[in-house]
């Protein structure tokens, strides 16, 4: 089922790429729309800002890395399930997931350092 959904997404993404619209990241992070009535406005604003920063970082990853991170971290699929969805063997899944996490980490550090330098310049 994930395989079919992934291919449908890729087909749609290719069609809409002409208009520079990438729906994947926008839909991944909209699960937090249900807020507790006890949440403080400051906490809500900070969490939305963090989500926006993560969206920007995820947009820098290639499609395979975004997909494998989504399947493992958000959908909590096993390596075997991911290998079936992506037509990879289990070792390829592990290696690709490791590389995706490392790339995400590197981009997050780079983004944080860039923001800190910008703030120091002002």
N, CA, C and O atoms as a DFTB+ gen file, in Angstrom:
488 C
 N C O
     1  1       0.820      -1.176       0.000
     2  2       0.000       0.000       0.000
     3  2       0.881       1.263       0.000
     4  3       0.601       2.210      -0.735
     5  1       1.934       1.278       0.813
     6  2       2.830       2.424       0.825
     7  2       3.514       2.591      -0.521
     8  3       3.759       3.711      -0.969
     9  1       3.820       1.471      -1.162
    10  2       4.481       1.520      -2.462
    11  2       3.587       2.229      -3.477
    12  3       4.057       3.069      -4.244
    13  1       2.309       1.891      -3.479
    14  2       1.357       2.515      -4.395
    15  2       1.217       3.999      -4.073
    16  3       1.214       4.837      -4.974
    17  1       1.103       4.318      -2.792
    18  2       0.967       5.716      -2.383
    19  2       2.210       6.513      -2.750
    20  3       2.108       7.656      -3.198
    21  1       3.383       5.918      -2.564
    22  2       4.629       6.607      -2.889
    23  2       4.703       6.903      -4.382
    24  3       5.065       8.009      -4.785
    25  1       4.358       5.913      -5.199
    26  2       4.404       6.123      -6.647
    27  2       3.367       7.154      -7.096
    28  3       3.626       7.950      -8.000
    29  1       2.198       7.135      -6.464
    30  2       1.183       8.139      -6.793
    31  2       1.687       9.523      -6.420
    32  3       1.505      10.482      -7.171
    33  1       2.320       9.625      -5.259
    34  2       2.895      10.911      -4.839
    35  2       3.950      11.375      -5.831
    36  3       3.943      12.533      -6.247
    37  1       4.851      10.487      -6.210
    38  2       5.922      10.872      -7.136
    39  2       5.360      11.326      -8.476
    40  3       5.848      12.295      -9.058
    41  1       4.333      10.629      -8.970
    42  2       3.705      11.043     -10.225
    43  2       3.119      12.447     -10.101
    44  3       3.311      13.293     -10.975
    45  1       2.402      12.680      -9.002
    46  2       1.794      13.992      -8.786
    47  2       2.871      15.064      -8.622
    48  3       2.743      16.168      -9.152
    49  1       3.915      14.738      -7.898
    50  2       5.010      15.685      -7.668
    51  2       5.676      16.072      -8.980
    52  3       5.986      17.242      -9.204
    53  1       5.896      15.090      -9.845
    54  2       6.520      15.383     -11.145
    55  2       5.635      16.301     -11.984
    56  3       6.130      17.195     -12.670
    57  1       4.315      16.071     -11.925
    58  2       3.394      16.915     -12.684
    59  2       3.426      18.347     -12.172
    60  3       3.428      19.295     -12.958
    61  1       3.452      18.500     -10.863
    62  2       3.381      19.838     -10.265
    63  2       4.732      20.512     -10.151
    64  3       4.806      21.698      -9.831
    65  1       5.799      19.777     -10.406
    66  2       7.139      20.343     -10.282
    67  2       7.313      21.536     -11.207
    68  3       8.089      22.448     -10.922
    69  1       6.592      21.522     -12.304
    70  2       6.665      22.636     -13.251
    71  2       6.285      23.963     -12.591
    72  3       6.740      25.029     -13.004
    73  1       5.442      23.876     -11.559
    74  2       4.989      25.084     -10.867
    75  2       5.753      25.323      -9.570
    76  3       5.377      26.180      -8.770
    77  1       6.848      24.547      -9.360
    78  2       7.689      24.714      -8.171
    79  2       6.904      24.564      -6.875
    80  3       7.139      25.305      -5.920
    81  1       5.967      23.603      -6.830
    82  2       5.163      23.365      -5.636
    83  2       5.495      21.985      -5.112
    84  3       5.378      21.008      -5.852
    85  1       5.905      21.873      -3.863
    86  2       6.275      20.592      -3.281
    87  2       5.378      20.332      -2.078
    88  3       5.615      20.892      -1.008
    89  1       4.340      19.484      -2.230
    90  2       3.378      19.282      -1.154
    91  2       3.865      18.368      -0.042
    92  3       3.271      18.357       1.036
    93  1       4.921      17.605      -0.265
    94  2       5.317      16.568       0.690
    95  2       5.583      17.123       2.086
    96  3       5.017      16.622       3.057
    97  1       6.402      18.111       2.207
    98  2       6.788      18.645       3.510
    99  2       5.599      19.287       4.205
   100  3       5.438      19.147       5.417
   101  1       4.761      19.992       3.445
   102  2       3.608      20.653       4.046
   103  2       2.678      19.640       4.703
   104  3       2.130      19.913       5.771
   105  1       2.492      18.486       4.090
   106  2       1.565      17.509       4.641
   107  2       2.183      16.675       5.746
   108  3       1.463      16.156       6.599
   109  1       3.496      16.535       5.751
   110  2       4.153      15.719       6.769
   111  2       3.979      16.314       8.156
   112  3       3.772      15.581       9.123
   113  1       4.061      17.614       8.261
   114  2       4.105      18.249       9.576
   115  2       2.787      18.852      10.038
   116  3       2.794      19.655      10.971
   117  1       1.678      18.512       9.444
   118  2       0.411      19.105       9.850
   119  2      -0.325      18.271      10.895
   120  3      -1.493      18.541      11.175
   121  1       0.311      17.292      11.463
   122  2      -0.346      16.452      12.468
   123  2      -0.507      17.173      13.800
   124  3      -1.308      16.736      14.626
   125  1       0.208      18.239      14.038
   126  2       0.167      18.938      15.319
   127  2      -0.886      20.042      15.353
   128  3      -0.823      20.930      16.203
   129  1      -1.843      19.995      14.445
   130  2      -2.845      21.048      14.399
   131  2      -3.831      20.965      15.570
   132  3      -4.436      21.969      15.944
   133  1      -3.989      19.776      16.141
   134  2      -4.866      19.624      17.295
   135  2      -4.081      20.034      18.536
   136  3      -3.205      19.299      18.992
   137  1      -4.388      21.185      19.071
   138  2      -3.646      21.718      20.201
   139  2      -4.413      21.507      21.496
   140  3      -5.644      21.520      21.519
   141  1      -3.676      21.316      22.554
   142  2      -4.263      21.216      23.878
   143  2      -4.813      22.586      24.269
   144  3      -4.208      23.607      23.944
   145  1      -5.964      22.621      24.969
   146  2      -6.475      23.930      25.402
   147  2      -5.580      24.574      26.454
   148  3      -5.727      25.760      26.751
   149  1      -4.655      23.805      27.018
   150  2      -3.773      24.319      28.066
   151  2      -2.435      24.812      27.533
   152  3      -1.609      25.303      28.303
   153  1      -2.210      24.690      26.246
   154  2      -0.920      25.120      25.698
   155  2      -0.821      26.643      25.726
   156  3      -1.779      27.357      25.429
   157  1       0.359      27.109      26.090
   158  2       0.609      28.544      26.162
   159  2       0.876      29.091      24.758
   160  3       1.473      28.399      23.933
   161  1       0.448      30.307      24.483
   162  2       0.677      30.890      23.157
   163  2       2.158      30.940      22.776
   164  3       2.503      30.746      21.611
   165  1       3.038      31.198      23.756
   166  2       4.468      31.259      23.470
   167  2       4.990      29.896      23.012
   168  3       5.787      29.792      22.080
   169  1       4.507      28.849      23.707
   170  2       4.933      27.496      23.349
   171  2       4.460      27.145      21.937
   172  3       5.192      26.538      21.156
   173  1       3.234      27.536      21.628
   174  2       2.684      27.271      20.303
   175  2       3.511      27.993      19.227
   176  3       3.854      27.407      18.200
   177  1       3.820      29.259      19.476
   178  2       4.599      30.036      18.503
   179  2       5.982      29.435      18.310
   180  3       6.467      29.347      17.182
   181  1       6.620      29.023      19.394
   182  2       7.947      28.424      19.306
   183  2       7.904      27.101      18.545
   184  3       8.784      26.821      17.731
   185  1       6.887      26.294      18.807
   186  2       6.800      25.005      18.119
   187  2       6.553      25.203      16.624
   188  3       7.098      24.465      15.804
   189  1       5.739      26.192      16.266
   190  2       5.492      26.471      14.847
   191  2       6.762      26.975      14.159
   192  3       7.025      26.637      13.005
   193  1       7.537      27.776      14.866
   194  2       8.789      28.275      14.309
   195  2       9.770      27.124      14.097
   196  3      10.458      27.067      13.078
   197  1       9.830      26.210      15.062
   198  2      10.706      25.039      14.934
   199  2      10.271      24.161      13.770
   200  3      11.105      23.664      13.012
   201  1       8.960      23.972      13.631
   202  2       8.451      23.175      12.515
   203  2       8.823      23.820      11.187
   204  3       9.212      23.129      10.246
   205  1       8.708      25.119      11.110
   206  2       9.046      25.835       9.884
   207  2      10.526      25.669       9.549
   208  3      10.892      25.467       8.391
   209  1      11.372      25.755      10.579
   210  2      12.810      25.562      10.364
   211  2      13.085      24.136       9.883
   212  3      13.897      23.934       8.981
   213  1      12.417      23.151      10.477
   214  2      12.617      21.765      10.067
   215  2      12.093      21.541       8.653
   216  3      12.685      20.783       7.885
   217  1      11.000      22.186       8.310
   218  2      10.487      22.087       6.944
   219  2      11.535      22.559       5.946
   220  3      11.764      21.921       4.919
   221  1      12.168      23.685       6.262
   222  2      13.203      24.224       5.378
   223  2      14.369      23.257       5.239
   224  3      14.928      23.101       4.154
   225  1      14.732      22.610       6.336
   226  2      15.835      21.651       6.297
   227  2      15.434      20.412       5.508
   228  3      16.214      19.919       4.694
   229  1      14.211      19.899       5.742
   230  2      13.746      18.724       5.002
   231  2      13.684      18.999       3.499
   232  3      13.943      18.102       2.696
   233  1      13.351      20.206       3.121
   234  2      13.271      20.552       1.696
   235  2      14.618      20.437       1.005
   236  3      14.682      20.276      -0.214
   237  1      15.696      20.518       1.780
   238  2      17.034      20.421       1.214
   239  2      17.459      18.967       0.977
   240  3      18.423      18.717       0.254
   241  1      16.752      18.013       1.577
   242  2      17.071      16.596       1.385
   243  2      16.502      16.114       0.052
   244  3      15.515      16.653      -0.447
   245  1      17.137      15.098      -0.510
   246  2      16.575      14.540      -1.734
   247  2      15.347      13.681      -1.392
   248  3      15.111      13.362      -0.227
   249  1      14.588      13.321      -2.393
   250  2      13.314      12.624      -2.198
   251  2      13.489      11.293      -1.483
   252  3      12.674      10.945      -0.629
   253  1      14.528      10.544      -1.811
   254  2      14.747       9.238      -1.190
   255  2      14.994       9.390       0.305
   256  3      14.442       8.636       1.106
   257  1      15.812      10.355       0.682
   258  2      16.095      10.585       2.101
   259  2      14.837      11.019       2.847
   260  3      14.575      10.540       3.950
   261  1      14.059      11.919       2.254
   262  2      12.811      12.354       2.899
   263  2      11.868      11.180       3.087
   264  3      11.255      11.025       4.143
   265  1      11.758      10.353       2.053
   266  2      10.846       9.216       2.114
   267  2      11.255       8.228       3.181
   268  3      10.423       7.793       3.978
   269  1      12.530       7.865       3.208
   270  2      12.977       6.853       4.162
   271  2      12.884       7.370       5.597
   272  3      12.549       6.610       6.506
   273  1      13.175       8.653       5.808
   274  2      13.025       9.227       7.143
   275  2      11.559       9.252       7.561
   276  3      11.230       8.949       8.708
   277  1      10.686       9.612       6.637
   278  2       9.262       9.644       6.942
   279  2       8.750       8.254       7.314
   280  3       8.054       8.090       8.315
   281  1       9.098       7.261       6.506
   282  2       8.607       5.907       6.766
   283  2       9.113       5.364       8.097
   284  3       8.375       4.683       8.810
   285  1      10.358       5.657       8.436
   286  2      10.928       5.121       9.672
   287  2      10.518       5.934      10.901
   288  3      10.124       5.363      11.918
   289  1      10.608       7.257      10.814
   290  2      10.379       8.097      11.987
   291  2       8.909       8.413      12.230
   292  3       8.459       8.385      13.376
   293  1       8.164       8.708      11.193
   294  2       6.754       9.090      11.365
   295  2       5.824       7.877      11.339
   296  3       4.951       7.738      12.196
   297  1       6.017       7.004      10.354
   298  2       5.156       5.827      10.229
   299  2       5.643       4.652      11.075
   300  3       4.913       3.684      11.286
   301  1       6.888       4.748      11.559
   302  2       7.499       3.732      12.419
   303  2       7.493       2.333      11.787
   304  3       7.232       1.334      12.457
   305  1       7.786       2.289      10.487
   306  2       7.880       1.005       9.798
   307  2       9.203       0.323      10.156
   308  3      10.184       0.986      10.492
   309  1       9.212      -0.997      10.078
   310  2      10.433      -1.760      10.316
   311  2      11.318      -1.682       9.073
   312  3      10.883      -1.236       8.011
   313  1      12.566      -2.122       9.225
   314  2      13.471      -2.152       8.080
   315  2      12.905      -3.054       6.981
   316  3      13.007      -2.731       5.798
   317  1      12.317      -4.173       7.367
   318  2      11.749      -5.092       6.385
   319  2      10.605      -4.437       5.616
   320  3      10.506      -4.581       4.398
   321  1       9.748      -3.722       6.330
   322  2       8.623      -3.061       5.672
   323  2       9.111      -1.955       4.726
   324  3       8.589      -1.797       3.622
   325  1      10.101      -1.205       5.164
   326  2      10.650      -0.147       4.315
   327  2      11.304      -0.750       3.080
   328  3      11.176      -0.210       1.981
   329  1      12.001      -1.862       3.254
   330  2      12.653      -2.498       2.102
   331  2      11.616      -2.944       1.072
   332  3      11.872      -2.878      -0.130
   333  1      10.460      -3.395       1.529
   334  2       9.405      -3.792       0.598
   335  2       8.819      -2.583      -0.125
   336  3       8.535      -2.652      -1.321
   337  1       8.639      -1.489       0.588
   338  2       8.063      -0.282      -0.007
   339  2       8.997       0.335      -1.039
   340  3       8.558       0.763      -2.107
   341  1      10.289       0.380      -0.718
   342  2      11.244       1.083      -1.575
   343  2      12.002       0.172      -2.538
   344  3      12.871       0.641      -3.273
   345  1      11.689      -1.110      -2.545
   346  2      12.382      -2.083      -3.394
   347  2      13.895      -2.080      -3.152
   348  3      14.686      -2.072      -4.095
   349  1      14.275      -2.086      -1.888
   350  2      15.680      -2.161      -1.491
   351  2      15.845      -3.364      -0.583
   352  3      14.878      -3.833       0.017
   353  1      17.089      -3.872      -0.479
   354  2      17.275      -4.922       0.513
   355  2      17.466      -4.258       1.870
   356  3      17.650      -3.044       1.957
   357  1      17.421      -5.059       2.921
   358  2      17.447      -4.523       4.280
   359  2      18.733      -3.733       4.570
   360  3      18.689      -2.699       5.236
   361  1      19.860      -4.215       4.075
   362  2      21.114      -3.497       4.291
   363  2      21.109      -2.138       3.595
   364  3      21.609      -1.159       4.149
   365  1      20.547      -2.069       2.388
   366  2      20.462      -0.798       1.682
   367  2      19.589       0.193       2.458
   368  3      19.873       1.390       2.500
   369  1      18.520      -0.330       3.070
   370  2      17.644       0.522       3.873
   371  2      18.420       1.097       5.056
   372  3      18.346       2.294       5.333
   373  1      19.162       0.241       5.747
   374  2      19.923       0.694       6.905
   375  2      20.965       1.737       6.525
   376  3      21.120       2.747       7.211
   377  1      21.673       1.493       5.440
   378  2      22.711       2.427       4.993
   379  2      22.079       3.751       4.559
   380  3      22.561       4.821       4.932
   381  1      21.013       3.680       3.781
   382  2      20.356       4.893       3.304
   383  2      19.767       5.683       4.465
   384  3      19.848       6.911       4.485
   385  1      19.177       4.990       5.428
   386  2      18.622       5.662       6.595
   387  2      19.727       6.342       7.402
   388  3      19.556       7.468       7.869
   389  1      20.835       5.671       7.561
   390  2      21.977       6.271       8.271
   391  2      22.455       7.529       7.548
   392  3      22.695       8.559       8.177
   393  1      22.589       7.442       6.244
   394  2      23.041       8.596       5.458
   395  2      22.033       9.741       5.518
   396  3      22.413      10.910       5.596
   397  1      20.748       9.395       5.481
   398  2      19.706      10.425       5.548
   399  2      19.749      11.134       6.900
   400  3      19.656      12.360       6.961
   401  1      19.888      10.376       7.974
   402  2      19.965      10.981       9.307
   403  2      21.204      11.860       9.440
   404  3      21.142      12.952      10.004
   405  1      22.323      11.377       8.919
   406  2      23.563      12.160       8.990
   407  2      23.417      13.454       8.185
   408  3      23.820      14.521       8.649
   409  1      22.852      13.365       7.000
   410  2      22.656      14.556       6.155
   411  2      21.713      15.545       6.845
   412  3      21.959      16.751       6.829
   413  1      20.642      15.041       7.447
   414  2      19.695      15.887       8.164
   415  2      20.402      16.584       9.336
   416  3      20.216      17.780       9.560
   417  1      21.195      15.839      10.061
   418  2      21.956      16.392      11.185
   419  2      22.917      17.482      10.702
   420  3      22.986      18.560      11.293
   421  1      23.652      17.199       9.636
   422  2      24.601      18.171       9.091
   423  2      23.895      19.452       8.635
   424  3      24.380      20.557       8.877
   425  1      22.755      19.290       7.979
   426  2      21.999      20.455       7.521
   427  2      21.460      21.262       8.698
   428  3      21.435      22.492       8.650
   429  1      21.030      20.576       9.754
   430  2      20.515      21.267      10.936
   431  2      21.620      22.071      11.606
   432  3      21.399      23.210      12.019
   433  1      22.801      21.488      11.716
   434  2      23.932      22.199      12.317
   435  2      24.320      23.394      11.449
   436  3      24.552      24.492      11.954
   437  1      24.385      23.168      10.150
   438  2      24.740      24.253       9.229
   439  2      23.720      25.389       9.318
   440  3      24.097      26.561       9.331
   441  1      22.446      25.051       9.380
   442  2      21.388      26.053       9.479
   443  2      21.491      26.817      10.796
   444  3      21.339      28.038      10.826
   445  1      21.747      26.097      11.874
   446  2      21.865      26.733      13.187
   447  2      23.061      27.678      13.231
   448  3      22.955      28.788      13.754
   449  1      24.188      27.251      12.691
   450  2      25.378      28.109      12.672
   451  2      25.147      29.338      11.811
   452  3      25.583      30.436      12.157
   453  1      24.459      29.156      10.688
   454  2      24.164      30.280       9.797
   455  2      23.280      31.303      10.517
   456  3      23.524      32.507      10.435
   457  1      22.247      30.813      11.227
   458  2      21.353      31.709      11.946
   459  2      22.088      32.441      13.065
   460  3      21.851      33.627      13.297
   461  1      22.986      31.729      13.761
   462  2      23.738      32.350      14.851
   463  2      24.660      33.438      14.296
   464  3      24.800      34.498      14.905
   465  1      25.283      33.185      13.154
   466  2      26.148      34.188      12.533
   467  2      25.357      35.405      12.083
   468  3      25.821      36.537      12.219
   469  1      24.153      35.173      11.544
   470  2      23.292      36.278      11.134
   471  2      22.919      37.145      12.333
   472  3      22.922      38.373      12.246
   473  1      22.599      36.500      13.448
   474  2      22.219      37.250      14.648
   475  2      23.400      38.031      15.209
   476  3      23.211      39.123      15.745
   477  1      24.596      37.507      15.098
   478  2      25.775      38.209      15.594
   479  2      26.119      39.407      14.722
   480  3      26.678      40.388      15.211
   481  1      25.793      39.339      13.443
   482  2      26.080      40.443      12.524
   483  2      25.174      41.638      12.790
   484  3      25.552      42.777      12.514
   485  1      23.988      41.388      13.320
   486  2      23.032      42.471      13.565
   487  2      23.342      43.150      14.826
   488  3      22.647      44.092      15.207
